[in-house]
Amino acid sequence: MTILYLLLPLSLLFVLAIGVSLWWAVFNGQYDDTDDAGRAILLDDDSGPASRAAERRV
């Protein structure tokens, strides 16, 4: 029974920490644009060093 005096406040602190971190993530724009990173890999970006080296060889 005495372990409950330790575990109950620790679990409440844990839930509070999760709630604060979720609140911070939502209100600081962490979930604003989740689609652009997934689409960016599909774009043909020829500005990298490998494409410049290929242009020099041609």
C-alpha distance matrix in Angstrom:
0.0 3.8 5.4 5.6 7.5 9.7 10.2 11.0 13.7 15.0 15.5 17.2 19.4 20.3 21.4 23.3 25.0 26.1 27.4 29.3 30.8 31.9 33.4 35.2 36.6 37.9 39.6 41.1 43.0 41.1 41.7 45.2 47.4 45.9 49.2 51.6 50.0 50.2 53.8 54.9 54.8 57.4 59.9 62.8 62.6 65.6 65.0 63.2 64.8 65.4 67.5 69.5 70.3 71.5 73.7 75.4 76.2 78.0
3.8 0.0 3.8 5.3 5.4 7.3 9.1 10.4 12.2 13.4 14.8 16.4 17.9 19.2 20.8 22.3 23.7 25.3 26.8 28.2 29.7 31.2 32.6 34.1 35.7 37.3 38.7 40.0 42.1 40.3 41.3 44.7 47.0 45.6 49.0 51.2 49.5 50.0 53.6 54.5 54.5 57.2 59.5 62.4 62.0 64.9 64.1 62.2 63.7 64.5 66.7 68.5 69.3 70.6 72.8 74.3 75.3 77.2
5.4 3.8 0.0 3.8 5.3 5.3 6.1 8.4 10.5 10.8 12.1 14.3 15.7 16.4 18.2 20.0 21.1 22.5 24.3 25.8 27.0 28.5 30.2 31.6 32.9 34.6 36.2 37.3 39.4 37.4 38.3 41.8 43.9 42.4 45.8 47.9 46.1 46.6 50.2 51.0 50.9 53.6 56.0 58.9 58.5 61.4 60.6 58.7 60.1 60.9 63.1 64.9 65.7 67.0 69.2 70.7 71.6 73.6
5.6 5.3 3.8 0.0 3.8 5.2 5.0 5.5 8.4 9.5 10.1 11.8 13.8 14.8 16.0 17.8 19.4 20.6 22.0 23.8 25.3 26.5 28.0 29.7 31.1 32.5 34.1 35.5 37.5 35.7 36.4 39.9 42.1 40.8 44.1 46.4 44.9 45.3 48.9 49.9 50.0 52.6 54.9 57.9 57.6 60.6 60.0 58.2 59.9 60.7 62.7 64.6 65.5 66.8 68.9 70.5 71.5 73.3
7.5 5.4 5.3 3.8 0.0 3.8 5.9 5.9 7.0 9.0 10.6 11.5 13.0 14.8 16.2 17.2 18.9 20.8 21.9 23.2 25.0 26.6 27.7 29.2 31.0 32.5 33.6 35.0 37.4 35.8 36.8 40.1 42.6 41.5 45.0 47.1 45.7 46.4 49.9 50.7 51.0 53.7 55.9 58.8 58.3 61.3 60.4 58.7 60.3 61.4 63.4 65.1 66.1 67.5 69.5 71.1 72.2 74.1
9.7 7.3 5.3 5.2 3.8 0.0 3.8 5.7 6.0 6.4 8.8 10.4 11.1 12.5 14.6 15.8 16.8 18.7 20.4 21.4 22.8 24.7 26.1 27.2 28.9 30.7 32.0 33.0 35.3 33.6 34.8 38.2 40.5 39.3 42.8 44.8 43.1 43.9 47.5 48.1 48.2 51.1 53.2 56.1 55.5 58.3 57.4 55.6 57.1 58.1 60.2 61.9 62.8 64.3 66.3 67.8 69.0 70.9
10.2 9.1 6.1 5.0 5.9 3.8 0.0 3.8 5.7 5.0 6.0 8.5 9.8 10.3 12.1 14.0 15.1 16.3 18.2 19.8 20.9 22.4 24.1 25.5 26.8 28.5 30.1 31.3 33.3 31.3 32.3 35.7 37.9 36.5 39.9 42.1 40.4 41.0 44.6 45.4 45.5 48.2 50.5 53.4 53.0 56.0 55.2 53.4 55.1 55.9 58.0 59.8 60.7 62.0 64.1 65.7 66.8 68.6
11.0 10.4 8.4 5.5 5.9 5.7 3.8 0.0 3.8 5.4 5.2 6.2 8.7 9.8 10.7 12.3 14.2 15.5 16.5 18.3 20.1 21.2 22.5 24.3 25.8 27.1 28.6 30.1 32.2 30.6 31.3 34.6 37.1 35.9 39.4 41.7 40.3 40.9 44.4 45.4 45.8 48.3 50.5 53.6 53.3 56.4 55.6 54.1 55.9 56.9 58.7 60.5 61.7 62.9 64.8 66.6 67.8 69.4
13.7 12.2 10.5 8.4 7.0 6.0 5.7 3.8 0.0 3.8 5.5 5.0 6.1 8.5 9.9 10.4 12.2 14.2 15.2 16.3 18.2 19.9 20.8 22.2 24.2 25.7 26.7 28.1 30.5 29.1 30.2 33.4 36.1 35.2 38.8 40.8 39.5 40.5 43.9 44.6 45.1 47.9 49.8 52.9 52.3 55.3 54.3 52.9 54.7 55.8 57.7 59.3 60.6 62.0 63.8 65.4 66.8 68.5
15.0 13.4 10.8 9.5 9.0 6.4 5.0 5.4 3.8 0.0 3.8 5.4 5.1 6.1 8.7 9.8 10.5 12.4 14.2 15.2 16.5 18.4 19.8 20.9 22.5 24.4 25.7 26.7 29.0 27.2 28.5 31.8 34.2 33.1 36.6 38.6 37.0 37.9 41.4 42.0 42.4 45.2 47.2 50.1 49.5 52.5 51.5 49.8 51.5 52.6 54.6 56.3 57.4 58.8 60.7 62.3 63.5 65.3
15.5 14.8 12.1 10.1 10.6 8.8 6.0 5.2 5.5 3.8 0.0 3.8 5.4 4.9 6.2 8.5 9.7 10.6 12.3 14.2 15.3 16.5 18.3 19.9 21.1 22.6 24.3 25.6 27.5 25.6 26.5 29.9 32.2 31.0 34.4 36.6 35.2 35.8 39.3 40.2 40.6 43.2 45.4 48.4 48.1 51.1 50.4 48.9 50.8 51.7 53.5 55.4 56.5 57.8 59.6 61.4 62.6 64.3
17.2 16.4 14.3 11.8 11.5 10.4 8.5 6.2 5.0 5.4 3.8 0.0 3.8 5.3 5.1 6.1 8.6 9.9 10.5 12.2 14.2 15.3 16.3 18.2 19.9 21.1 22.4 24.0 26.2 24.8 25.6 28.8 31.5 30.6 34.2 36.4 35.3 36.2 39.5 40.4 41.1 43.7 45.6 48.8 48.3 51.5 50.7 49.4 51.4 52.6 54.2 55.9 57.4 58.6 60.3 62.1 63.5 65.0
19.4 17.9 15.7 13.8 13.0 11.1 9.8 8.7 6.1 5.1 5.4 3.8 0.0 3.8 5.5 5.0 6.1 8.6 9.7 10.4 12.2 14.1 15.1 16.2 18.2 19.9 20.9 22.1 24.5 23.1 24.5 27.6 30.3 29.6 33.2 35.1 33.8 35.0 38.4 38.9 39.7 42.4 44.2 47.2 46.5 49.6 48.5 47.2 49.1 50.4 52.1 53.6 55.0 56.5 58.1 59.8 61.3 62.9
20.3 19.2 16.4 14.8 14.8 12.5 10.3 9.8 8.5 6.1 4.9 5.3 3.8 0.0 3.8 5.4 5.1 6.3 8.6 9.9 10.7 12.3 14.2 15.3 16.5 18.5 20.1 21.0 23.0 21.2 22.3 25.7 28.0 27.0 30.6 32.5 31.0 32.0 35.5 36.1 36.6 39.4 41.3 44.4 43.8 46.8 45.9 44.5 46.4 47.5 49.3 51.0 52.3 53.6 55.4 57.1 58.5 60.1
21.4 20.8 18.2 16.0 16.2 14.6 12.1 10.7 9.9 8.7 6.2 5.1 5.5 3.8 0.0 3.8 5.4 5.1 6.2 8.6 10.0 10.6 12.2 14.2 15.3 16.5 18.3 19.9 21.7 20.0 20.7 24.0 26.5 25.6 29.1 31.3 30.3 31.1 34.4 35.4 36.1 38.6 40.6 43.8 43.4 46.7 45.9 44.7 46.9 48.0 49.5 51.3 52.8 53.9 55.6 57.5 58.9 60.3
23.3 22.3 20.0 17.8 17.2 15.8 14.0 12.3 10.4 9.8 8.5 6.1 5.0 5.4 3.8 0.0 3.8 5.4 5.0 6.1 8.6 9.8 10.4 12.2 14.2 15.4 16.4 18.0 20.3 19.2 20.3 23.3 26.1 25.7 29.4 31.3 30.5 31.7 34.9 35.6 36.6 39.2 40.9 44.1 43.5 46.7 45.7 44.7 46.9 48.2 49.6 51.2 52.9 54.2 55.6 57.5 59.1 60.5
25.0 23.7 21.1 19.4 18.9 16.8 15.1 14.2 12.2 10.5 9.7 8.6 6.1 5.1 5.4 3.8 0.0 3.8 5.4 5.1 6.1 8.5 9.8 10.5 12.2 14.3 15.4 16.3 18.6 17.1 18.7 21.8 24.4 23.8 27.6 29.2 28.0 29.4 32.7 33.1 34.1 36.9 38.5 41.5 40.7 43.8 42.7 41.5 43.6 44.9 46.5 48.0 49.6 51.0 52.5 54.3 55.9 57.4
26.1 25.3 22.5 20.6 20.8 18.7 16.3 15.5 14.2 12.4 10.6 9.9 8.6 6.3 5.1 5.4 3.8 0.0 3.8 5.5 5.2 6.1 8.5 9.9 10.5 12.3 14.3 15.3 17.0 15.1 16.1 19.5 21.9 21.0 24.6 26.6 25.5 26.6 29.8 30.6 31.4 34.1 35.9 39.0 38.5 41.7 40.9 39.8 42.0 43.2 44.6 46.4 48.0 49.1 50.6 52.6 54.1 55.5
27.4 26.8 24.3 22.0 21.9 20.4 18.2 16.5 15.2 14.2 12.3 10.5 9.7 8.6 6.2 5.0 5.4 3.8 0.0 3.8 5.5 5.1 6.1 8.6 9.9 10.6 12.2 14.1 15.9 14.8 15.5 18.5 21.3 21.0 24.6 26.7 26.1 27.3 30.3 31.2 32.4 34.9 36.5 39.8 39.3 42.6 41.8 41.0 43.5 44.7 45.9 47.6 49.5 50.6 51.9 54.0 55.6 56.8
29.3 28.2 25.8 23.8 23.2 21.4 19.8 18.3 16.3 15.2 14.2 12.2 10.4 9.9 8.6 6.1 5.1 5.5 3.8 0.0 3.8 5.4 5.0 6.1 8.6 10.0 10.6 11.9 14.5 13.8 15.3 17.9 21.0 21.1 24.8 26.4 25.8 27.5 30.4 30.8 32.3 34.9 36.2 39.4 38.6 41.8 40.6 39.9 42.2 43.8 44.9 46.4 48.3 49.6 50.8 52.7 54.6 55.8
30.8 29.7 27.0 25.3 25.0 22.8 20.9 20.1 18.2 16.5 15.3 14.2 12.2 10.7 10.0 8.6 6.1 5.2 5.5 3.8 0.0 3.8 5.4 5.0 6.1 8.6 10.0 10.4 12.5 11.0 12.8 15.8 18.4 18.2 22.0 23.5 22.5 24.2 27.2 27.6 28.8 31.6 32.9 36.0 35.2 38.3 37.2 36.3 38.6 40.1 41.4 42.9 44.7 46.0 47.3 49.2 51.0 52.3
31.9 31.2 28.5 26.5 26.6 24.7 22.4 21.2 19.9 18.4 16.5 15.3 14.1 12.3 10.6 9.8 8.5 6.1 5.1 5.4 3.8 0.0 3.8 5.4 5.1 6.2 8.6 9.9 11.2 9.7 10.5 13.6 16.3 16.0 19.7 21.6 21.1 22.4 25.3 26.2 27.6 30.0 31.5 34.8 34.3 37.6 36.8 36.2 38.7 40.0 41.0 42.8 44.7 45.7 46.9 49.1 50.8 51.9
33.4 32.6 30.2 28.0 27.7 26.1 24.1 22.5 20.8 19.8 18.3 16.3 15.1 14.2 12.2 10.4 9.8 8.5 6.1 5.0 5.4 3.8 0.0 3.8 5.5 5.3 6.1 8.4 10.4 10.3 11.2 13.5 16.8 17.3 21.0 22.7 22.6 24.3 26.8 27.6 29.4 31.7 32.8 36.2 35.5 38.9 37.9 37.5 40.2 41.7 42.5 44.1 46.2 47.4 48.3 50.5 52.4 53.3
35.2 34.1 31.6 29.7 29.2 27.2 25.5 24.3 22.2 20.9 19.9 18.2 16.2 15.3 14.2 12.2 10.5 9.9 8.6 6.1 5.0 5.4 3.8 0.0 3.8 5.6 5.4 5.9 8.6 8.6 10.7 12.8 15.9 16.6 20.4 21.5 21.2 23.3 25.8 26.0 27.9 30.5 31.4 34.5 33.5 36.7 35.4 35.0 37.5 39.3 40.2 41.5 43.6 45.0 45.9 47.9 49.9 51.0
36.6 35.7 32.9 31.1 31.0 28.9 26.8 25.8 24.2 22.5 21.1 19.9 18.2 16.5 15.3 14.2 12.2 10.5 9.9 8.6 6.1 5.1 5.5 3.8 0.0 3.8 5.7 5.4 6.5 5.2 7.2 9.8 12.6 13.0 16.8 18.0 17.6 19.6 22.2 22.5 24.3 26.9 27.9 31.1 30.3 33.5 32.5 32.1 34.7 36.2 37.1 38.6 40.7 41.9 42.9 45.0 46.9 47.9
37.9 37.3 34.6 32.5 32.5 30.7 28.5 27.1 25.7 24.4 22.6 21.1 19.9 18.5 16.5 15.4 14.3 12.3 10.6 10.0 8.6 6.2 5.3 5.6 3.8 0.0 3.8 5.6 5.8 6.0 6.2 8.2 11.5 12.4 16.0 17.6 17.9 19.7 22.0 22.8 24.9 27.0 27.9 31.3 30.8 34.3 33.4 33.4 36.3 37.7 38.2 39.9 42.2 43.1 43.9 46.3 48.2 48.9
39.6 38.7 36.2 34.1 33.6 32.0 30.1 28.6 26.7 25.7 24.3 22.4 20.9 20.1 18.3 16.4 15.4 14.3 12.2 10.6 10.0 8.6 6.1 5.4 5.7 3.8 0.0 3.8 5.6 7.6 8.8 9.4 13.0 14.7 18.2 19.2 19.8 22.0 24.0 24.4 26.8 29.0 29.5 32.8 31.9 35.3 34.1 34.3 37.1 38.9 39.3 40.6 43.2 44.3 44.8 47.0 49.2 49.9
41.1 40.0 37.3 35.5 35.0 33.0 31.3 30.1 28.1 26.7 25.6 24.0 22.1 21.0 19.9 18.0 16.3 15.3 14.1 11.9 10.4 9.9 8.4 5.9 5.4 5.6 3.8 0.0 3.8 5.8 8.4 8.8 11.9 13.8 17.2 17.6 17.8 20.5 22.4 22.3 24.7 27.2 27.4 30.5 29.3 32.5 31.1 31.1 33.9 35.8 36.3 37.5 40.0 41.2 41.7 43.8 46.1 47.0
43.0 42.1 39.4 37.5 37.4 35.3 33.3 32.2 30.5 29.0 27.5 26.2 24.5 23.0 21.7 20.3 18.6 17.0 15.9 14.5 12.5 11.2 10.4 8.6 6.5 5.8 5.6 3.8 0.0 3.8 5.4 5.1 8.2 10.3 13.6 14.0 14.6 17.2 18.9 19.0 21.6 23.8 24.1 27.2 26.3 29.7 28.6 28.8 31.8 33.5 33.8 35.1 37.7 38.7 39.2 41.5 43.7 44.4
41.1 40.3 37.4 35.7 35.8 33.6 31.3 30.6 29.1 27.2 25.6 24.8 23.1 21.2 20.0 19.2 17.1 15.1 14.8 13.8 11.0 9.7 10.3 8.6 5.2 6.0 7.6 5.8 3.8 0.0 3.8 5.8 7.8 8.5 12.2 13.0 12.7 15.0 17.4 17.5 19.6 22.1 22.8 26.0 25.2 28.6 27.7 27.5 30.3 31.8 32.4 34.0 36.3 37.3 38.1 40.4 42.3 43.1
41.7 41.3 38.3 36.4 36.8 34.8 32.3 31.3 30.2 28.5 26.5 25.6 24.5 22.3 20.7 20.3 18.7 16.1 15.5 15.3 12.8 10.5 11.2 10.7 7.2 6.2 8.8 8.4 5.4 3.8 0.0 3.8 5.9 6.2 9.8 11.5 12.0 13.6 15.8 16.7 18.9 20.8 21.9 25.3 25.1 28.7 28.2 28.2 31.3 32.5 32.8 34.7 37.0 37.7 38.5 41.0 42.8 43.4
45.2 44.7 41.8 39.9 40.1 38.2 35.7 34.6 33.4 31.8 29.9 28.8 27.6 25.7 24.0 23.3 21.8 19.5 18.5 17.9 15.8 13.6 13.5 12.8 9.8 8.2 9.4 8.8 5.1 5.8 3.8 0.0 3.8 6.4 9.2 10.3 11.7 13.7 15.0 15.9 18.6 20.2 20.7 24.1 23.8 27.4 26.9 27.4 30.7 32.0 31.9 33.7 36.3 36.9 37.3 40.0 41.9 42.3
47.4 47.0 43.9 42.1 42.6 40.5 37.9 37.1 36.1 34.2 32.2 31.5 30.3 28.0 26.5 26.1 24.4 21.9 21.3 21.0 18.4 16.3 16.8 15.9 12.6 11.5 13.0 11.9 8.2 7.8 5.9 3.8 0.0 3.8 5.7 6.5 8.3 10.2 11.2 12.2 15.0 16.5 16.9 20.4 20.3 24.0 23.7 24.3 27.7 28.8 28.6 30.5 33.2 33.5 34.0 36.8 38.6 38.8
45.9 45.6 42.4 40.8 41.5 39.3 36.5 35.9 35.2 33.1 31.0 30.6 29.6 27.0 25.6 25.7 23.8 21.0 21.0 21.1 18.2 16.0 17.3 16.6 13.0 12.4 14.7 13.8 10.3 8.5 6.2 6.4 3.8 0.0 3.8 6.0 6.6 7.6 9.6 11.1 13.2 14.8 16.0 19.6 19.9 23.6 23.7 23.8 27.1 27.8 27.9 30.1 32.5 32.7 33.5 36.3 37.8 38.2
49.2 49.0 45.8 44.1 45.0 42.8 39.9 39.4 38.8 36.6 34.4 34.2 33.2 30.6 29.1 29.4 27.6 24.6 24.6 24.8 22.0 19.7 21.0 20.4 16.8 16.0 18.2 17.2 13.6 12.2 9.8 9.2 5.7 3.8 0.0 3.8 5.7 5.4 6.4 8.7 10.9 11.7 13.0 16.8 17.5 21.3 21.9 22.3 25.9 26.2 25.9 28.3 30.8 30.6 31.3 34.4 35.8 35.8
51.6 51.2 47.9 46.4 47.1 44.8 42.1 41.7 40.8 38.6 36.6 36.4 35.1 32.5 31.3 31.3 29.2 26.6 26.7 26.4 23.5 21.6 22.7 21.5 18.0 17.6 19.2 17.6 14.0 13.0 11.5 10.3 6.5 6.0 3.8 0.0 3.8 5.4 5.1 5.9 8.9 10.1 10.5 14.0 14.3 18.0 18.4 19.0 22.6 23.3 22.8 25.0 27.6 27.6 28.1 31.1 32.7 32.8
50.0 49.5 46.1 44.9 45.7 43.1 40.4 40.3 39.5 37.0 35.2 35.3 33.8 31.0 30.3 30.5 28.0 25.5 26.1 25.8 22.5 21.1 22.6 21.2 17.6 17.9 19.8 17.8 14.6 12.7 12.0 11.7 8.3 6.6 5.7 3.8 0.0 3.8 5.5 5.1 7.0 9.4 10.5 13.7 13.6 17.3 17.5 17.3 20.7 21.2 21.3 23.6 25.9 26.1 27.1 29.8 31.3 31.7
50.2 50.0 46.6 45.3 46.4 43.9 41.0 40.9 40.5 37.9 35.8 36.2 35.0 32.0 31.1 31.7 29.4 26.6 27.3 27.5 24.2 22.4 24.3 23.3 19.6 19.7 22.0 20.5 17.2 15.0 13.6 13.7 10.2 7.6 5.4 5.4 3.8 0.0 3.8 5.6 6.2 7.7 9.9 13.3 14.2 17.9 18.8 18.6 21.9 21.8 21.8 24.6 26.6 26.3 27.6 30.5 31.6 31.8
53.8 53.6 50.2 48.9 49.9 47.5 44.6 44.4 43.9 41.4 39.3 39.5 38.4 35.5 34.4 34.9 32.7 29.8 30.3 30.4 27.2 25.3 26.8 25.8 22.2 22.0 24.0 22.4 18.9 17.4 15.8 15.0 11.2 9.6 6.4 5.1 5.5 3.8 0.0 3.8 5.5 5.4 6.9 10.6 12.0 15.7 17.0 17.5 21.0 20.9 20.2 23.0 25.3 24.7 25.6 28.8 29.9 29.8
54.9 54.5 51.0 49.9 50.7 48.1 45.4 45.4 44.6 42.0 40.2 40.4 38.9 36.1 35.4 35.6 33.1 30.6 31.2 30.8 27.6 26.2 27.6 26.0 22.5 22.8 24.4 22.3 19.0 17.5 16.7 15.9 12.2 11.1 8.7 5.9 5.1 5.6 3.8 0.0 3.8 5.3 5.4 8.6 9.0 12.7 13.5 13.9 17.5 17.7 17.2 19.7 22.2 21.9 22.7 25.7 27.1 27.2
54.8 54.5 50.9 50.0 51.0 48.2 45.5 45.8 45.1 42.4 40.6 41.1 39.7 36.6 36.1 36.6 34.1 31.4 32.4 32.3 28.8 27.6 29.4 27.9 24.3 24.9 26.8 24.7 21.6 19.6 18.9 18.6 15.0 13.2 10.9 8.9 7.0 6.2 5.5 3.8 0.0 3.8 5.6 8.0 8.9 12.2 13.5 13.1 16.4 15.9 15.8 18.8 20.7 20.2 21.5 24.5 25.4 25.7
57.4 57.2 53.6 52.6 53.7 51.1 48.2 48.3 47.9 45.2 43.2 43.7 42.4 39.4 38.6 39.2 36.9 34.1 34.9 34.9 31.6 30.0 31.7 30.5 26.9 27.0 29.0 27.2 23.8 22.1 20.8 20.2 16.5 14.8 11.7 10.1 9.4 7.7 5.4 5.3 3.8 0.0 3.8 6.5 8.9 12.2 14.4 14.6 17.9 17.0 16.2 19.4 21.4 20.3 21.4 24.7 25.4 25.2
59.9 59.5 56.0 54.9 55.9 53.2 50.5 50.5 49.8 47.2 45.4 45.6 44.2 41.3 40.6 40.9 38.5 35.9 36.5 36.2 32.9 31.5 32.8 31.4 27.9 27.9 29.5 27.4 24.1 22.8 21.9 20.7 16.9 16.0 13.0 10.5 10.5 9.9 6.9 5.4 5.6 3.8 0.0 3.8 5.9 9.4 11.5 12.6 16.2 15.7 14.2 17.1 19.6 18.5 19.0 22.5 23.6 23.1
62.8 62.4 58.9 57.9 58.8 56.1 53.4 53.6 52.9 50.1 48.4 48.8 47.2 44.4 43.8 44.1 41.5 39.0 39.8 39.4 36.0 34.8 36.2 34.5 31.1 31.3 32.8 30.5 27.2 26.0 25.3 24.1 20.4 19.6 16.8 14.0 13.7 13.3 10.6 8.6 8.0 6.5 3.8 0.0 3.8 6.2 9.2 10.4 13.8 12.9 10.9 13.9 16.3 15.0 15.4 18.9 19.9 19.4
62.6 62.0 58.5 57.6 58.3 55.5 53.0 53.3 52.3 49.5 48.1 48.3 46.5 43.8 43.4 43.5 40.7 38.5 39.3 38.6 35.2 34.3 35.5 33.5 30.3 30.8 31.9 29.3 26.3 25.2 25.1 23.8 20.3 19.9 17.5 14.3 13.6 14.2 12.0 9.0 8.9 8.9 5.9 3.8 0.0 3.8 5.7 7.2 10.8 10.9 9.0 11.4 14.2 13.7 13.9 17.1 18.7 18.5
65.6 64.9 61.4 60.6 61.3 58.3 56.0 56.4 55.3 52.5 51.1 51.5 49.6 46.8 46.7 46.7 43.8 41.7 42.6 41.8 38.3 37.6 38.9 36.7 33.5 34.3 35.3 32.5 29.7 28.6 28.7 27.4 24.0 23.6 21.3 18.0 17.3 17.9 15.7 12.7 12.2 12.2 9.4 6.2 3.8 0.0 3.8 5.7 8.6 8.4 5.7 7.9 10.9 10.3 10.1 13.3 15.0 14.9
65.0 64.1 60.6 60.0 60.4 57.4 55.2 55.6 54.3 51.5 50.4 50.7 48.5 45.9 45.9 45.7 42.7 40.9 41.8 40.6 37.2 36.8 37.9 35.4 32.5 33.4 34.1 31.1 28.6 27.7 28.2 26.9 23.7 23.7 21.9 18.4 17.5 18.8 17.0 13.5 13.5 14.4 11.5 9.2 5.7 3.8 0.0 3.8 6.8 8.3 6.5 7.1 10.5 11.2 10.7 13.2 15.6 16.1
63.2 62.2 58.7 58.2 58.7 55.6 53.4 54.1 52.9 49.8 48.9 49.4 47.2 44.5 44.7 44.7 41.5 39.8 41.0 39.9 36.3 36.2 37.5 35.0 32.1 33.4 34.3 31.1 28.8 27.5 28.2 27.4 24.3 23.8 22.3 19.0 17.3 18.6 17.5 13.9 13.1 14.6 12.6 10.4 7.2 5.7 3.8 0.0 3.8 5.5 5.6 6.6 9.0 10.3 11.1 13.0 15.0 16.2
64.8 63.7 60.1 59.9 60.3 57.1 55.1 55.9 54.7 51.5 50.8 51.4 49.1 46.4 46.9 46.9 43.6 42.0 43.5 42.2 38.6 38.7 40.2 37.5 34.7 36.3 37.1 33.9 31.8 30.3 31.3 30.7 27.7 27.1 25.9 22.6 20.7 21.9 21.0 17.5 16.4 17.9 16.2 13.8 10.8 8.6 6.8 3.8 0.0 3.8 5.5 5.1 6.2 8.7 9.9 10.8 12.7 14.8
65.4 64.5 60.9 60.7 61.4 58.1 55.9 56.9 55.8 52.6 51.7 52.6 50.4 47.5 48.0 48.2 44.9 43.2 44.7 43.8 40.1 40.0 41.7 39.3 36.2 37.7 38.9 35.8 33.5 31.8 32.5 32.0 28.8 27.8 26.2 23.3 21.2 21.8 20.9 17.7 15.9 17.0 15.7 12.9 10.9 8.4 8.3 5.5 3.8 0.0 3.8 5.5 5.2 6.3 8.7 10.1 11.0 12.9
67.5 66.7 63.1 62.7 63.4 60.2 58.0 58.7 57.7 54.6 53.5 54.2 52.1 49.3 49.5 49.6 46.5 44.6 45.9 44.9 41.4 41.0 42.5 40.2 37.1 38.2 39.3 36.3 33.8 32.4 32.8 31.9 28.6 27.9 25.9 22.8 21.3 21.8 20.2 17.2 15.8 16.2 14.2 10.9 9.0 5.7 6.5 5.6 5.5 3.8 0.0 3.8 5.4 5.0 6.2 8.8 10.0 10.9
69.5 68.5 64.9 64.6 65.1 61.9 59.8 60.5 59.3 56.3 55.4 55.9 53.6 51.0 51.3 51.2 48.0 46.4 47.6 46.4 42.9 42.8 44.1 41.5 38.6 39.9 40.6 37.5 35.1 34.0 34.7 33.7 30.5 30.1 28.3 25.0 23.6 24.6 23.0 19.7 18.8 19.4 17.1 13.9 11.4 7.9 7.1 6.6 5.1 5.5 3.8 0.0 3.8 5.4 5.0 6.4 8.9 10.2
70.3 69.3 65.7 65.5 66.1 62.8 60.7 61.7 60.6 57.4 56.5 57.4 55.0 52.3 52.8 52.9 49.6 48.0 49.5 48.3 44.7 44.7 46.2 43.6 40.7 42.2 43.2 40.0 37.7 36.3 37.0 36.3 33.2 32.5 30.8 27.6 25.9 26.6 25.3 22.2 20.7 21.4 19.6 16.3 14.2 10.9 10.5 9.0 6.2 5.2 5.4 3.8 0.0 3.8 5.4 5.2 6.5 9.1
71.5 70.6 67.0 66.8 67.5 64.3 62.0 62.9 62.0 58.8 57.8 58.6 56.5 53.6 53.9 54.2 51.0 49.1 50.6 49.6 46.0 45.7 47.4 45.0 41.9 43.1 44.3 41.2 38.7 37.3 37.7 36.9 33.5 32.7 30.6 27.6 26.1 26.3 24.7 21.9 20.2 20.3 18.5 15.0 13.7 10.3 11.2 10.3 8.7 6.3 5.0 5.4 3.8 0.0 3.8 5.4 5.3 6.6
73.7 72.8 69.2 68.9 69.5 66.3 64.1 64.8 63.8 60.7 59.6 60.3 58.1 55.4 55.6 55.6 52.5 50.6 51.9 50.8 47.3 46.9 48.3 45.9 42.9 43.9 44.8 41.7 39.2 38.1 38.5 37.3 34.0 33.5 31.3 28.1 27.1 27.6 25.6 22.7 21.5 21.4 19.0 15.4 13.9 10.1 10.7 11.1 9.9 8.7 6.2 5.0 5.4 3.8 0.0 3.8 5.5 5.4
75.4 74.3 70.7 70.5 71.1 67.8 65.7 66.6 65.4 62.3 61.4 62.1 59.8 57.1 57.5 57.5 54.3 52.6 54.0 52.7 49.2 49.1 50.5 47.9 45.0 46.3 47.0 43.8 41.5 40.4 41.0 40.0 36.8 36.3 34.4 31.1 29.8 30.5 28.8 25.7 24.5 24.7 22.5 18.9 17.1 13.3 13.2 13.0 10.8 10.1 8.8 6.4 5.2 5.4 3.8 0.0 3.8 5.5
76.2 75.3 71.6 71.5 72.2 69.0 66.8 67.8 66.8 63.5 62.6 63.5 61.3 58.5 58.9 59.1 55.9 54.1 55.6 54.6 51.0 50.8 52.4 49.9 46.9 48.2 49.2 46.1 43.7 42.3 42.8 41.9 38.6 37.8 35.8 32.7 31.3 31.6 29.9 27.1 25.4 25.4 23.6 19.9 18.7 15.0 15.6 15.0 12.7 11.0 10.0 8.9 6.5 5.3 5.5 3.8 0.0 3.8
78.0 77.2 73.6 73.3 74.1 70.9 68.6 69.4 68.5 65.3 64.3 65.0 62.9 60.1 60.3 60.5 57.4 55.5 56.8 55.8 52.3 51.9 53.3 51.0 47.9 48.9 49.9 47.0 44.4 43.1 43.4 42.3 38.8 38.2 35.8 32.8 31.7 31.8 29.8 27.2 25.7 25.2 23.1 19.4 18.5 14.9 16.1 16.2 14.8 12.9 10.9 10.2 9.1 6.6 5.4 5.5 3.8 0.0
